[in-house]
Amino acid sequence: MNAVEAAYLACERARTAGVLIKRVSRSDKEYHFQNWVQARLDDAGLNYDEPGRNTYPDFRLVDFPVGFESKGLAWPGREADYDANSQVPAGSHNGRSVYYVFGRYPAEAAEDEYPVADLVVCHGSLLNADEGYVHENKSFRGFGSYGDIMVRDRKMYVVPTPFALTTGTVGLATLIAPADFVPASPDLVEVGRFARVEVDEFVYAYEFNLETNEMKTQRRPNPTAGTHHEFLAWRAAGPGAATPVTLAAARTRRPA
């Protein structure tokens, strides 16, 4: 069994068994779900470098060229997209395949322990196929009456979640991987096949007017326009395997 399916199955078994997320404090809005994912990697016997505040992805496996980035989403609430702070999602990073673990949990939980309602483990290329972009924070001085105020360009990327990109993932645990992914475990059942298609043109630059607070973007043709990135959806064998996964209608473009 490879590391990706081992991690997914550990997450699904824990969710089904009712293993709860444990919030350390009311101010913990980031690490509670990450800690839950970390415990699942331990369950699967996967070794990883200790995560740090600014490491990407959160968990970099030691024995496999794979990393996992965790994203907890309060539900109901903001679940259609998430903030990617200074890191555009991609399918690989520094030679590792990157998988995202999205988990939804009750937004108004009164206790400090609560369940994982559903989750999706997906390859980063589902969110963004480009692996060439490198994020950098830039700054300049000269703003303000005395010309000594610095302006920082610290970009925040708002990215659709797999719950917004697909149908058939609510209330279940799903693994979405590139079409060439071949699971070794007989416990995984294919429940969907779809493709995302690259756009004809994309934004490559923008400018911001500090006087009018207007932003303008510049676009150019996408050299890989029309490329189909095909994915397969997998699920643990059981009742959930009867629910198919498809690309959401607003985003559906099928291979020719």
N, C-alpha and C positions, 0 to 999 in steps of 0.2 A: 504494500500500500504506500502511495506517495504521500508527501508531507501535506499537500493541499487537502486531499480527501480525508486524511487522518484528522486534520484540524477541524474540517467541516463536520465530520461525524462526531467528534468530541463535543462540539458546540451543540449539535442537534440532540445528542443523547442527554446532555446536561439540561437543555431547555425542556425536553420532554419529561425528564425526571423532576423538574421543578426546582433545579438549583438556582438560587436567587442571586441577584446583584446585591452587593452590600455597600451602602453609602457610608463613607467615613464620617462625613459631616454634611450639614445642609448647604454649605458653600461648595461642596464637591460636585462640580458640573462637568468634569472632564475625565477623571480617573476611575470612577466607579465601574463603568462598562469596560474600560481598558483592563482593569484588574480582573474582571470576570473572564475576558478573553485570555488573559495571561494564565489563569488557572486552567483553562481548557487546553492550552498548549502543554501545560504540565501533565494534564490527564493523558494526552496523546503521546507523552514521552519525547516531545520535541525540544531540543536544546536551542537556546537563543541568547544573543547578547542582551545584557540588561538594558531595558529601555531608559532613555533620558528625556528631559523636557523638550529638547529640540532635535531628537533623532528622527529620521525618516527612512523606512517605515518604522512604526513603533517597535515591532519585533523582527529582528533580523536573525534568521535561523543559522545555526553554526554548521550543521551537517548537510544542508541543502541550499542551493542558490535561490532561496525564496524568502520573502518578507511579508508581514501582515500589518496593515494599518487599521486600527479600530475606530469606529465612528458610532457613538451612541446617539439615538434620536428619541426625544420625548414624544409620547403619543397619547392623546391627540395633541397636535402642535405643529411645529415646523418640521415636516417630513419629506416635502417635495424637493428640497435642496439643502445643502450644507455649506458652511464657510470653510474653504481650504486656505488656511492662513500661510501665505508665502510658499505654497507648494502645490503646483498643478498636478492633478492625478495623472498617472501613466502606468503602462503595463510592466515597465521595468525601471530599475534605478540602481546604478552602479553594479550592473551585472546580475542583479537579482530580479526574478519575477515578483511583481507586487500584487497581492490580493488584499482587497478591502473587506473588513468584517463590519457590516451594518447591523445594528440591533436596535429594536424599538422597545421601550419600556413605559410604564404608566407615568404620565406627566404629573399627576396630582397625588402621588403615593404619600400617604400619611406616615408610613413606617420607613425605617432606614434599610429595609430589605424588600425587594420587589422582583417580579418575574421578568424574563425576556419574552415579550409578546410574539415576536417573530424576528427572523434574521435572514440576511443574504450575505453570502461570501462570494465576492465577484472579482474577476481579474480587472486590474486597473484600466485596461484598454476598453472595457465596456463604457467607462466614463470619459475617456479621452485616448485616442489612438496615437497621437503625436508624442514621440519620445525625445524630440530634439530640442524642445524649449528649455532654457535654463533660467530660473528665476533669480533676479538680483534686486536688492533694495538700493535705491539711489537717493541722493540728497543734494541740495545746493543752498548756499547762503546768499543774502542780498535782499531778502524780503523785509518789509516793514519800514517805518519812518526813518530808522537809523541804519537800515541795511545790514543788520546783524542777526536777523532771524533766519533760522534754517528751516527749509521745507523738506520733509522726507516723503519719498514716493515708496510707500510700503503697501504693495498691492494685496488685495483680498480677492480670491476667486470664489464665485458662488456656483456650485456644481450640482446638477440634478442627481438625486439618489436613485438607486435601483428600484425603489418602491414607486418612484415617479416614472421611470423608464419602462417598467414592465407591468403586466397584469398577471395575476395568479400567484403572487408572492405574499399576500397578506395572511397573517395567522399561521404561517408555515416557515420552515427553514429550507433555503434553496442555495445551491451552488451553481454559479454561472461562470463558465470557463470558455476559452477559445475552442473552436470546433476541433482542433487537433488534440485536445486533451482526452486521454484514454485512461479511465479509472481502472484500478486493479481490484477494487473491492466489489464483491457481488452484492453488497448492500446498497449500491447506488443504482438508481433507475433514471433513464433519460425521460424528462418531462417537457422538453421544449427545444426548438431550434429556430433561430432568427438571426437577422443581420442588421447592423447599423451601417449607414452609408455616409461617406464623407461629403461635405458641402462643396458647392462650386467655388465659393470664395470665402475668405476669412479675414478677420481683423488682424493687422500686423503692427499697427501703431495707433496711438491716440495722443491728443493734446488737450490741455486744460487751461482755460483762460481765468486767471486769478481775479480779474476785474468783474467779469460777467458771470463767473461760476458756470460757464458752459463747457461741455466736453464734446470733442469731435473725434470720430474714429476714421481710420483709413483702412481700406480693404484692397486685397489683390487676389488674383485667381489662385486657387488651391491646386498645386501640381499633381496631387493624388485624388482630385475630385472624382466622385463616383465609385471609389474603392469600397468594396463590401467587406466588412469585418464580421465574420460569422461566429456565433456563439451557441453553445449547448447548455441547457439547464438540466441540472441533476437534483435528485432528492433521495433521501433515505427510503428504502422500501417500506411500505405501510400505507395507511389510509391517505396520507398526503400525496402519494404518487398518482392519485387519480385526478389531481388538479393540474392542468397544463399551464405552462408559462409562455407568454407571448410578449412581443414588444408592444408598448402602448400605442393605440391607434394613431395618435397625433405624430408619432415618430416612426411609424412603420414604412419601410421601403424594402421591399423584397428583392432578392437576387433575381436577375433576368433569367 
